């Protein structure tokens, strides 16, 4: 059953980083709970196998008889007094273990994750590969890292000059001719706002949309389609990567394949009403809807369109940025430009984003410039540059290419309030110097995230729905996750610095005649004054290298996304094998003592921890899409297996 598959201000010239989560130790692989879970899985399989032999020899049913994979498990009967089991079942409901199948008790093969240090996030614990999309024989073999086909099956023919320009401007340049000729590479993926759809596009100019399995009927349709596919077509697999096929997230076949662009698609965005816009190197933006097969509208530009975004509250408008240095706010109904702004000859717009309220927008360029503008009129409010001033690059003239901008609520201002409208937001800026920067509206660095490799690609970091975690792909084939915990770090730093400085300040009079330099430093240092005297001083710049990572593909990871909470809610309605087991476990209260195991049924407990059951979607330069899931049912499955084997429930 188990199958496998293949005048600007310099941001970095701020207060020196006082916090660094790095350690000198090299990357170490941590199995976390993987070893124990694997042991449990092997134990179950061994027990099933051995008990099946016993049933064949003796003719009697054993506690672990294995029927059909989807057959319901018959838990052995018990004597409640003898086994000290108390059951509290209300409203004539069946116990939560009724209906559990053998398939539910099989533990996935967990992926090994690497933690930088003890402070690394645990969000990737018990992660497994659940599904692969956009697979065909050629791409699957290439993505496995074992076969590289130099032939191209693309219907699009480009001249040498056009192909060179396309490779450079898309940001995913490489010296590998096999990769250059691969027209299946995906540059961008986006979830719809309701979490129902995933859109992906790239070098082949085709946009594909997959739908989340959101109902029991949809899951039944998926299983029927899979059984037909297995019977009619021999499956090509990569034996190194085991897929837990019992927990798919999407229907395998795209529900929409949009064709209309003639060159690579660089940007996608969804509106709140499931309209989709795409920006392409064919100098157009096209409007689509998930319920329509054809393009609804085309908006012509003068150069490559590198980024497009719908207005967050009014999908009659969208913002586009192109290499002609023009930012344009389009009116879809009137099919014209409502406002436009030329940002300068050397900017070359590469990324943009709206603030969540839609009142402002942020635009980034190839030269490292970042512009904060009002949406109405596109007036520039603020400008700064992302530059790295180090001993290695002391006279760097141009900034680093801005590959992505994400904007979310500023948790510093949640309680104290914002002085300006832009202070309400925090800006996550990805650049191609292998760094991700969290920046305030005051052009100050909050946190610098390090660990990934992004020197020549247009990789964009993104966040989870609650902005608690930051995720990014990487050129080294890994996927990286950091915890956005700068508030905790800053509280500790400010507390320590205040203690040190206040203690030093109390001894200033004594030191003033002994060490005049120290006294003058304490009196004149602007940073110390801010920490001690300014209650509104929100943060101290810090560096976060406490990442957790996992090997996601056998080539560059172009995109990595957390699925939104809405996707998990939809999946939870479809009798998903993981979430179903979680719901059953939540209705049980497992109380362990030295001699007894008490199992209590709670019919009113329907909540599930929001930080469990995460879904991560990644893609690589061969167009292979992988869906990774966190096994939130890990402990519950172990308890049910234990009760099953010991005959504690029926």
VMD Tcl script that draws the C-alpha trace (Angstrom):
set ca {
  {0.00 0.00 0.00}
  {2.77 2.45 0.80}
  {4.09 3.95 -2.41}
  {7.06 6.28 -2.83}
  {7.89 9.24 -5.13}
  {10.71 11.22 -6.36}
  {19.37 60.36 -0.12}
  {18.58 57.24 1.05}
  {19.23 55.67 4.38}
  {21.04 52.40 4.86}
  {18.93 49.88 6.74}
  {21.89 47.81 7.88}
  {23.66 50.92 9.13}
  {21.54 50.86 12.28}
  {22.23 49.97 15.86}
  {24.62 47.06 15.88}
  {23.06 43.64 16.24}
  {23.12 42.76 19.91}
  {21.45 39.40 19.65}
  {22.73 36.57 17.54}
  {21.21 33.13 17.85}
  {24.10 31.55 15.95}
  {26.33 28.96 17.46}
  {29.62 27.78 16.06}
  {28.37 24.27 15.67}
  {27.61 23.02 12.20}
  {24.16 21.97 11.06}
  {23.08 18.88 12.95}
  {20.21 16.66 12.00}
  {17.59 16.09 14.67}
  {15.12 13.30 14.47}
  {13.00 14.75 17.33}
  {10.17 12.28 17.82}
  {10.86 10.56 14.51}
  {12.80 7.66 15.98}
  {10.13 6.80 18.53}
  {7.36 7.21 15.97}
  {9.17 5.05 13.46}
  {9.64 2.42 16.12}
  {5.93 2.53 16.88}
  {5.11 2.19 13.21}
  {7.45 -0.74 12.75}
  {6.09 -2.34 15.90}
  {2.54 -2.09 14.60}
  {3.49 -3.52 11.24}
  {5.45 -6.35 12.88}
  {2.56 -7.11 15.23}
  {0.09 -7.10 12.36}
  {2.30 -9.42 10.34}
  {2.97 -11.80 13.21}
  {-0.64 -11.89 14.35}
  {-1.76 -12.59 10.80}
  {0.53 -15.61 10.80}
  {-0.89 -16.68 14.13}
  {-4.46 -16.44 12.87}
  {-3.59 -18.53 9.83}
  {-1.98 -21.25 11.95}
  {-4.49 -21.35 14.78}
  {-7.63 -20.27 12.95}
  {-8.51 -17.88 15.83}
  {-8.83 -14.12 15.55}
  {-6.02 -12.23 17.23}
  {-6.07 -8.71 18.69}
  {-4.22 -7.40 15.60}
  {-5.85 -9.26 12.73}
  {-5.30 -7.34 9.52}
  {-8.21 -7.06 7.16}
  {-8.59 -4.74 4.19}
  {-6.61 -1.51 4.49}
  {-9.81 0.55 4.74}
  {-11.56 -1.96 6.98}
  {-12.69 -0.67 10.36}
  {-10.69 -1.80 13.37}
  {-12.56 -4.08 15.76}
  {-11.16 -3.26 19.18}
  {-11.29 -6.26 21.58}
  {-13.94 -6.41 24.29}
  {-12.90 -5.63 27.84}
  {-13.90 -6.15 31.40}
  {-14.02 -2.62 32.76}
  {-13.62 -3.68 36.37}
  {-10.73 -5.99 35.64}
  {-8.90 -3.49 33.45}
  {-9.74 -0.44 35.62}
  {-11.26 1.46 32.70}
  {-13.90 4.13 33.21}
  {-15.90 5.32 30.20}
  {-18.02 8.45 30.25}
  {-20.25 8.40 27.16}
  {-23.04 10.93 26.92}
  {-26.12 11.34 24.72}
  {-25.94 7.76 23.44}
  {-22.98 8.65 21.24}
  {-20.57 6.04 19.97}
  {-17.12 6.05 21.55}
  {-14.59 8.01 19.47}
  {-12.64 4.89 18.47}
  {-15.62 3.45 16.63}
  {-14.93 3.68 12.89}
  {-11.13 3.86 13.07}
  {-9.57 2.02 10.12}
  {-6.30 0.16 9.89}
  {-5.08 2.93 7.59}
  {-5.44 5.46 10.43}
  {-3.05 3.48 12.63}
  {-0.17 3.52 10.15}
  {2.38 6.19 11.08}
  {3.86 8.29 8.24}
  {7.57 8.29 7.57}
  {8.79 11.54 9.10}
  {11.30 13.82 7.44}
  {14.51 14.60 9.27}
  {14.76 18.26 10.21}
  {17.84 20.28 11.07}
  {17.76 22.71 13.98}
  {20.34 25.49 14.18}
  {20.26 25.61 17.97}
  {18.00 25.08 20.97}
  {16.03 28.23 20.18}
  {15.00 26.94 16.74}
  {11.20 26.65 16.22}
  {9.51 23.28 16.68}
  {6.88 23.92 14.04}
  {8.39 21.24 11.78}
  {8.19 18.39 14.28}
  {6.68 15.19 12.84}
  {6.70 16.51 9.27}
  {5.95 14.11 6.42}
  {5.55 14.26 2.64}
  {1.82 13.99 1.91}
  {1.48 14.65 -1.81}
  {3.17 15.59 -5.07}
  {1.50 17.68 -7.77}
  {2.31 18.70 -11.33}
  {4.03 15.38 -11.86}
  {4.79 13.81 -15.19}
  {7.38 11.23 -16.17}
  {9.94 13.75 -17.42}
  {9.66 16.21 -14.53}
  {9.59 13.49 -11.90}
  {12.80 11.93 -13.19}
  {14.51 15.31 -13.35}
  {13.30 16.31 -9.90}
  {14.64 13.08 -8.43}
  {18.14 14.25 -9.24}
  {18.89 11.03 -11.10}
  {17.95 11.75 -14.71}
  {18.52 14.97 -16.61}
  {16.97 15.20 -20.05}
  {18.44 17.89 -22.28}
  {15.52 17.78 -24.70}
  {12.81 20.42 -24.36}
  {9.20 19.64 -25.11}
  {8.05 23.26 -24.91}
  {5.85 24.68 -27.64}
  {7.34 28.14 -27.00}
  {10.39 29.00 -29.05}
  {12.66 31.85 -27.99}
  {15.74 33.32 -29.59}
  {19.04 33.11 -27.69}
  {18.82 36.78 -26.70}
  {15.23 36.43 -25.50}
  {16.06 33.32 -23.47}
  {19.04 35.07 -21.83}
  {16.94 38.11 -20.95}
  {14.12 35.94 -19.64}
  {16.46 33.94 -17.42}
  {18.15 37.02 -15.97}
  {15.03 39.10 -15.34}
  {13.04 36.22 -13.84}
  {15.72 36.01 -11.18}
  {16.17 32.25 -11.48}
  {19.36 32.20 -13.47}
  {21.63 29.18 -13.63}
  {24.54 27.86 -15.60}
  {22.90 24.46 -15.99}
  {21.75 24.10 -19.59}
  {19.39 21.33 -18.54}
  {17.58 23.73 -16.25}
  {17.48 26.51 -18.85}
  {15.79 24.22 -21.31}
  {13.24 23.03 -18.75}
  {10.00 24.84 -19.48}
  {8.17 23.39 -16.47}
  {9.94 25.52 -13.86}
  {7.56 27.28 -11.46}
  {8.39 30.82 -10.35}
  {5.37 31.73 -8.25}
  {2.60 30.09 -6.20}
  {-0.28 31.73 -4.33}
  {-3.13 30.47 -2.15}
  {-6.54 32.07 -2.63}
  {-7.76 34.15 0.28}
  {-10.47 31.62 1.18}
  {-7.85 28.84 1.21}
  {-9.72 26.79 -1.39}
  {-7.30 27.11 -4.34}
  {-3.59 27.04 -5.10}
  {-2.36 28.74 -8.27}
  {1.10 28.13 -9.76}
  {2.84 29.47 -12.86}
  {6.29 29.93 -14.30}
  {8.45 29.48 -17.35}
  {5.92 27.64 -19.54}
  {3.49 30.65 -19.37}
  {0.64 28.37 -18.21}
  {-1.26 28.99 -14.97}
  {-2.56 25.92 -13.13}
  {-5.08 25.98 -10.29}
  {-5.57 23.10 -7.84}
  {-8.54 22.74 -5.48}
  {-8.36 21.66 -1.84}
  {-10.27 18.50 -0.90}
  {-12.98 20.15 1.20}
  {-15.79 17.59 1.64}
  {-16.29 13.83 2.15}
  {-17.66 13.65 -1.40}
  {-14.54 15.34 -2.72}
  {-12.37 12.83 -0.87}
  {-14.38 9.96 -2.32}
  {-13.93 11.40 -5.81}
  {-10.19 11.67 -5.17}
  {-9.96 8.03 -4.07}
  {-11.91 6.85 -7.10}
  {-9.73 8.86 -9.46}
  {-6.59 7.51 -7.78}
  {-7.72 3.90 -8.10}
  {-8.40 4.41 -11.81}
  {-5.05 6.13 -12.31}
  {-3.15 3.30 -10.62}
  {-4.91 0.70 -12.74}
  {-4.39 2.46 -16.09}
  {-0.91 3.89 -15.67}
  {2.25 2.58 -14.09}
  {3.51 5.09 -11.59}
  {7.02 6.54 -11.88}
  {8.51 7.14 -8.47}
  {11.57 8.45 -6.72}
  {12.41 5.76 -4.22}
  {14.26 8.17 -1.93}
  {11.16 10.17 -0.93}
  {8.30 8.23 0.64}
  {4.81 9.68 0.25}
  {2.14 9.06 2.89}
  {-0.66 8.79 0.34}
  {-3.46 8.53 2.87}
  {-3.45 12.27 3.66}
  {-3.68 14.27 0.38}
  {-4.57 17.95 0.51}
  {-5.42 18.76 -3.13}
  {-7.21 17.03 -5.96}
  {-4.45 15.69 -8.19}
  {-5.78 17.15 -11.43}
  {-5.91 20.96 -11.76}
  {-9.45 22.31 -11.98}
  {-8.25 25.12 -14.26}
  {-5.38 25.47 -16.73}
  {-5.22 29.06 -17.95}
  {-3.41 29.68 -21.26}
  {-2.97 33.12 -22.75}
  {0.48 34.41 -21.91}
  {3.27 33.93 -24.43}
  {6.22 34.18 -22.02}
  {7.08 33.39 -18.41}
  {4.62 34.35 -15.68}
  {6.41 36.14 -12.82}
  {3.61 37.16 -10.47}
  {0.16 36.01 -9.33}
  {-2.40 37.37 -6.91}
  {-5.93 36.48 -5.78}
  {-8.74 38.87 -4.97}
  {-11.22 38.32 -2.16}
  {-13.78 37.12 -4.76}
  {-11.45 34.56 -6.35}
  {-10.39 36.65 -9.33}
  {-6.79 35.97 -10.34}
  {-4.32 38.35 -12.00}
  {-1.04 37.36 -13.59}
  {1.97 39.47 -14.58}
  {4.19 38.18 -17.37}
  {7.33 38.83 -19.36}
  {5.13 39.26 -22.42}
  {4.43 42.78 -21.04}
  {0.83 42.09 -20.10}
  {-1.31 41.57 -17.04}
  {-4.26 39.21 -17.49}
  {-7.39 38.84 -15.42}
  {-8.95 35.42 -14.79}
  {-11.63 33.86 -12.61}
  {-11.60 30.36 -11.22}
  {-15.08 29.68 -12.65}
  {-14.19 30.75 -16.20}
  {-11.86 29.06 -18.67}
  {-10.93 32.09 -20.75}
  {-9.07 35.31 -19.98}
  {-11.45 38.09 -18.89}
  {-9.27 41.11 -19.61}
  {-5.74 42.08 -20.69}
  {-3.77 45.14 -19.55}
  {-0.84 46.15 -21.75}
  {2.47 47.44 -20.33}
  {5.67 48.79 -21.87}
  {8.06 46.29 -20.29}
  {8.20 43.03 -18.31}
  {5.58 42.97 -15.53}
  {7.39 41.73 -12.45}
  {4.75 42.13 -9.74}
  {0.96 42.55 -9.45}
  {-1.30 42.89 -6.40}
  {-5.05 43.29 -5.98}
  {-6.30 46.04 -3.70}
  {-7.06 44.14 -0.44}
  {-10.53 45.65 0.02}
  {-11.66 46.56 -3.49}
  {-10.93 44.09 -6.29}
  {-11.89 46.67 -8.93}
  {-8.31 47.96 -8.63}
  {-4.87 46.39 -8.77}
  {-1.28 47.65 -8.61}
  {1.36 46.61 -11.11}
  {5.11 47.15 -11.28}
  {7.30 46.69 -14.33}
  {10.86 47.19 -15.50}
  {9.98 50.55 -17.08}
  {10.17 51.97 -13.51}
  {6.43 52.73 -13.50}
  {4.09 51.79 -10.67}
  {0.50 51.78 -11.96}
  {-2.80 51.62 -10.14}
  {-5.30 50.16 -12.61}
  {-9.09 50.47 -12.69}
  {-10.40 47.16 -14.01}
  {-13.89 48.41 -14.85}
  {-12.56 51.36 -16.86}
  {-9.61 49.39 -18.25}
  {-7.20 52.27 -17.73}
  {-4.58 53.59 -15.33}
  {-6.07 55.55 -12.44}
  {-2.65 56.67 -11.08}
  {0.92 56.06 -12.12}
  {4.31 56.99 -10.71}
  {7.75 56.94 -12.31}
  {10.19 56.04 -9.54}
  {13.41 56.79 -11.42}
  {15.50 55.43 -14.24}
  {17.62 53.07 -12.11}
  {14.91 51.51 -9.91}
  {13.56 48.62 -12.07}
  {10.57 47.56 -9.96}
  {10.79 43.93 -8.84}
  {8.34 43.66 -5.92}
  {5.36 45.45 -4.39}
  {2.62 45.00 -1.79}
  {-0.37 46.75 -0.26}
  {-0.78 47.38 3.44}
  {-3.67 45.25 4.78}
  {-5.98 48.29 4.98}
  {-5.17 49.24 1.36}
  {-4.33 52.87 2.19}
  {-0.63 52.54 1.39}
  {1.68 50.42 -0.74}
  {5.37 49.52 -0.71}
  {7.46 49.10 -3.87}
  {10.94 47.55 -4.10}
  {13.45 47.76 -6.92}
  {16.39 45.99 -8.49}
  {18.80 48.56 -7.02}
  {17.66 47.98 -3.45}
  {15.39 51.03 -3.20}
  {12.18 50.76 -1.18}
  {9.35 53.29 -1.61}
  {6.42 53.77 0.77}
  {3.53 55.46 -1.03}
  {-0.07 56.49 -0.58}
  {-2.38 54.33 -2.67}
  {-4.50 57.28 -3.76}
  {-2.28 59.30 -6.06}
  {0.83 57.12 -5.49}
  {2.62 59.92 -3.63}
  {5.98 58.86 -2.14}
  {5.98 59.24 1.65}
  {9.27 57.59 2.46}
  {12.24 56.06 0.71}
  {15.25 54.06 1.85}
  {17.71 51.52 0.48}
  {18.66 48.03 1.53}
  {22.45 47.91 1.60}
  {24.94 45.81 3.47}
  {27.83 47.83 4.80}
  {30.45 45.35 5.91}
  {34.21 44.99 5.71}
  {33.69 42.84 2.63}
  {31.60 45.55 0.90}
  {32.62 48.87 2.52}
  {31.86 51.01 -0.54}
  {28.84 49.24 -1.98}
  {27.09 51.70 -4.29}
  {24.04 49.75 -5.35}
  {21.68 48.01 -2.98}
  {20.57 44.41 -3.07}
  {17.74 43.39 -5.37}
  {14.38 43.36 -3.60}
  {12.82 40.02 -4.46}
  {9.73 40.24 -2.25}
  {7.76 42.43 0.16}
  {5.22 41.19 2.71}
  {3.34 43.47 5.11}
  {1.60 42.50 8.35}
  {0.48 44.08 11.61}
  {3.11 45.60 13.89}
  {2.69 43.84 17.23}
  {4.85 46.50 18.93}
  {2.11 49.07 18.32}
  {-0.77 46.84 19.31}
  {-0.99 48.25 22.83}
  {0.82 51.60 22.65}
  {-0.81 52.81 19.45}
  {0.73 54.12 16.23}
  {1.92 57.68 15.69}
  {1.48 57.47 11.90}
  {-0.64 55.17 9.69}
  {2.48 53.36 8.48}
  {3.54 52.58 12.05}
  {0.73 50.02 12.26}
  {2.60 47.67 9.94}
  {5.84 45.72 9.82}
  {7.57 45.10 6.49}
  {9.26 41.81 5.62}
  {11.72 42.41 2.79}
  {13.56 39.62 0.98}
  {16.76 40.42 -0.93}
  {19.14 38.37 -3.03}
  {22.00 38.67 -0.54}
  {20.71 35.61 1.35}
  {18.98 37.71 4.01}
  {15.44 38.54 5.04}
  {14.88 41.80 6.88}
  {12.05 42.88 9.13}
  {11.86 46.67 8.87}
  {9.78 49.32 10.61}
  {8.07 52.26 8.92}
  {10.77 54.47 10.43}
  {13.31 52.83 8.14}
  {14.92 50.96 11.00}
  {16.01 47.36 10.99}
  {14.06 45.24 13.48}
  {15.36 41.73 12.75}
  {17.66 40.23 10.16}
  {16.94 36.55 9.39}
  {19.86 34.47 8.12}
  {20.39 30.89 7.02}
  {19.00 30.55 3.52}
  {20.97 30.82 0.27}
  {19.55 33.36 -2.17}
  {22.27 34.92 -4.29}
  {20.79 34.94 -7.79}
  {17.16 33.88 -7.45}
  {13.83 35.67 -6.96}
  {12.97 33.67 -3.85}
  {10.40 35.41 -1.65}
  {9.92 34.79 2.07}
  {6.37 34.61 3.44}
  {4.67 34.21 6.80}
  {2.10 32.02 8.46}
  {-1.40 33.46 8.85}
  {-0.67 34.74 12.35}
  {2.79 36.07 11.31}
  {4.34 33.90 14.00}
  {6.60 32.03 11.60}
  {8.58 33.05 8.53}
  {9.29 30.55 5.77}
  {11.50 30.66 2.70}
  {12.87 28.43 -0.01}
  {16.57 28.34 -0.79}
  {19.06 27.64 -3.54}
  {20.63 24.84 -1.46}
  {17.51 22.62 -1.90}
  {16.33 23.22 1.69}
  {13.32 24.99 3.17}
  {13.91 27.30 6.18}
  {11.57 28.39 8.97}
  {12.23 31.06 11.62}
  {10.10 32.16 14.55}
  {9.15 35.83 14.43}
  {9.90 36.33 18.11}
  {11.56 39.75 18.09}
  {9.20 40.99 20.83}
  {10.51 38.39 23.29}
  {14.10 39.04 22.27}
  {13.72 42.81 22.63}
  {12.16 42.59 26.07}
  {15.12 40.54 27.28}
  {17.68 42.80 25.60}
  {16.14 46.02 26.90}
  {15.93 44.59 30.40}
  {19.57 43.50 30.40}
  {20.81 46.75 28.88}
  {18.83 48.85 31.33}
  {20.25 46.91 34.27}
  {23.79 47.38 33.01}
  {23.38 51.05 32.15}
  {21.44 52.03 35.29}
  {24.05 50.36 37.46}
  {26.77 52.18 35.56}
  {24.87 55.46 35.79}
  {24.67 55.24 39.57}
  {28.45 54.98 39.69}
  {29.01 57.77 37.19}
  {29.95 60.40 39.77}
  {32.60 58.11 41.17}
  {33.97 57.27 37.76}
  {33.82 60.77 36.31}
  {37.12 61.80 37.82}
  {38.74 58.36 37.32}
  {37.61 57.56 33.79}
  {36.44 60.61 31.89}
  {36.09 58.69 28.61}
  {33.63 56.22 30.12}
  {31.62 59.00 31.74}
  {31.42 60.94 28.50}
  {30.37 57.79 26.62}
  {27.52 57.18 29.07}
  {26.31 60.76 28.81}
  {26.56 61.22 25.04}
  {25.55 57.81 23.65}
  {22.24 58.28 21.79}
  {21.33 54.61 21.92}
  {21.68 54.42 25.70}
  {19.63 57.59 26.09}
  {16.84 56.09 23.98}
  {16.74 52.86 25.96}
  {16.72 54.64 29.31}
  {14.62 57.71 28.64}
  {12.35 57.00 25.67}
  {9.45 54.76 26.63}
  {8.34 54.63 22.98}
  {11.64 53.13 21.85}
  {10.18 49.90 20.55}
  {13.00 47.62 19.58}
  {16.67 46.86 19.41}
  {17.94 45.57 16.10}
  {18.79 41.90 16.33}
  {19.81 38.99 14.16}
  {17.91 35.71 14.08}
  {19.76 32.63 12.86}
  {17.74 30.19 14.96}
  {16.11 28.41 12.06}
  {14.73 24.94 11.52}
  {15.13 23.49 8.03}
  {14.42 20.36 6.02}
  {15.54 19.01 2.65}
  {12.54 19.69 0.43}
  {13.72 19.01 -3.16}
  {16.66 17.87 -5.23}
  {17.04 21.30 -6.84}
  {16.47 24.96 -5.92}
  {13.37 25.57 -3.84}
  {11.84 28.51 -5.69}
  {8.76 28.92 -3.49}
  {7.75 27.79 0.01}
  {4.40 28.68 1.59}
  {2.43 27.95 4.73}
  {-1.12 26.99 3.85}
  {-3.59 29.48 5.39}
  {-5.81 28.54 8.32}
  {-8.81 28.45 5.95}
  {-7.19 25.60 4.03}
  {-6.84 23.55 7.21}
  {-10.46 24.27 8.15}
  {-11.66 23.13 4.72}
  {-9.54 19.99 4.91}
  {-10.91 19.30 8.36}
  {-14.40 19.02 6.84}
  {-13.39 16.32 4.36}
  {-12.83 13.36 6.72}
  {-9.09 13.86 6.42}
  {-7.33 10.93 8.08}
  {-5.04 13.13 10.22}
  {-7.59 15.69 11.39}
  {-10.22 12.98 11.90}
  {-7.91 11.14 14.28}
  {-7.21 14.44 16.07}
  {-10.93 15.09 16.53}
  {-11.39 11.59 17.93}
  {-8.50 12.11 20.32}
  {-9.83 15.48 21.48}
  {-13.00 13.76 22.59}
  {-10.91 11.47 24.77}
  {-9.18 12.44 27.97}
  {-6.24 10.11 28.45}
  {-5.25 10.04 32.12}
  {-2.25 7.86 32.88}
  {-1.31 6.46 36.28}
  {1.07 3.76 37.30}
  {-1.49 0.95 37.18}
  {-4.51 2.15 35.23}
  {-5.44 3.88 32.01}
  {-8.58 5.91 32.26}
  {-10.35 6.88 29.06}
  {-13.04 9.56 29.33}
  {-15.26 10.74 26.50}
  {-15.93 14.50 26.14}
  {-18.55 15.28 23.49}
  {-18.16 19.06 23.83}
  {-14.46 19.32 23.04}
  {-14.18 20.31 19.37}
  {-11.18 22.65 19.46}
  {-7.81 21.95 17.92}
  {-4.51 23.67 18.57}
  {-3.91 26.24 15.84}
  {-0.17 25.66 15.78}
  {-0.50 21.95 15.00}
  {-1.26 20.31 11.69}
  {0.64 22.86 9.62}
  {0.75 22.42 5.85}
  {3.73 23.56 3.78}
  {3.75 23.69 -0.03}
  {7.02 23.97 -1.97}
  {8.14 23.87 -5.59}
  {11.46 23.58 -7.39}
  {13.07 24.51 -10.69}
  {11.65 21.40 -12.37}
  {8.06 22.34 -11.61}
  {7.46 19.62 -9.04}
  {5.10 20.74 -6.24}
  {5.37 19.00 -2.88}
  {2.89 19.15 -0.01}
  {4.31 18.56 3.46}
  {2.15 18.11 6.53}
  {2.73 18.12 10.26}
  {1.36 14.99 11.92}
  {-0.82 16.50 14.63}
  {-2.26 13.04 15.36}
  {1.09 11.54 16.34}
  {0.49 11.14 20.09}
  {-3.19 10.27 19.70}
  {-2.34 7.51 17.23}
  {0.22 6.06 19.63}
  {-2.37 5.93 22.42}
  {-4.98 4.27 20.25}
  {-2.41 1.71 19.05}
  {-1.45 1.01 22.65}
  {-5.08 0.54 23.68}
  {-5.71 -1.59 20.60}
  {-2.81 -3.92 21.32}
  {-3.59 -4.20 25.01}
  {-7.31 -4.73 24.45}
  {-8.39 -1.77 26.54}
  {-11.26 -0.51 24.35}
  {-13.96 -1.83 22.11}
}
mol new
graphics top color blue
foreach p $ca { graphics top sphere $p radius 0.5 }
foreach p [lrange $ca 0 end-1] q [lrange $ca 1 end] { graphics top cylinder $p $q radius 0.2 }
display resetview
